Amino acid sequence: MQLIWTLIVILVVLWLVGFLAHVGGGLIHLILVIALILLVFNLLTGRGAKV
């Protein structure tokens, strides 16, 4: 579960860096969408889902 949160944080940080530096074009928004999908997935599965 911590891996998903780490991945979300990394993707959001990369998105912010790309957004502020004005590089990447559409890739920046794709990174944000991936981070949001992971966040929603994590919220839907909840803390009780242990693998």
C-alpha positions as CSV (number, residue, x, y, z in Angstrom):
1,M,0.0,0.0,0.0
2,Q,2.9,2.3,0.7
3,L,4.3,1.6,-2.7
4,I,1.1,3.1,-4.3
5,W,1.4,6.3,-2.2
6,T,5.1,6.6,-3.0
7,L,4.3,6.3,-6.7
8,I,1.5,8.9,-6.4
9,V,3.8,11.3,-4.7
10,I,6.6,10.8,-7.3
11,L,4.2,11.3,-10.2
12,V,2.7,14.5,-8.7
13,V,6.2,15.9,-8.0
14,L,7.2,15.1,-11.6
15,W,4.0,16.8,-12.9
16,L,4.7,19.9,-10.8
17,V,8.3,20.1,-12.0
18,G,7.2,19.7,-15.6
19,F,4.4,22.2,-15.2
20,L,6.6,24.9,-13.5
21,A,9.4,24.3,-16.0
22,H,7.1,24.3,-19.0
23,V,8.5,21.1,-20.5
24,G,6.9,17.9,-21.6
25,G,3.7,19.2,-23.2
26,G,1.0,16.6,-23.1
27,L,3.2,14.2,-21.1
28,I,2.8,16.4,-18.0
29,H,-1.0,16.0,-18.0
30,L,-0.7,12.2,-18.7
31,I,1.5,11.9,-15.6
32,L,-1.2,13.8,-13.5
33,V,-3.9,11.5,-14.9
34,I,-1.9,8.4,-13.9
35,A,-1.4,9.8,-10.4
36,L,-5.1,10.5,-10.0
37,I,-6.1,7.1,-11.2
38,L,-3.7,5.5,-8.7
39,L,-5.1,7.7,-5.9
40,V,-8.7,6.8,-6.7
41,F,-7.7,3.1,-6.9
42,N,-6.0,3.4,-3.5
43,L,-9.0,5.1,-2.0
44,L,-11.5,2.5,-3.4
45,T,-9.5,-0.5,-2.2
46,G,-9.2,1.0,1.3
47,R,-6.8,0.0,4.1
48,G,-8.4,-3.4,4.7
49,A,-7.3,-4.8,1.4
50,K,-4.1,-6.7,2.3
51,V,-2.4,-8.6,-0.4
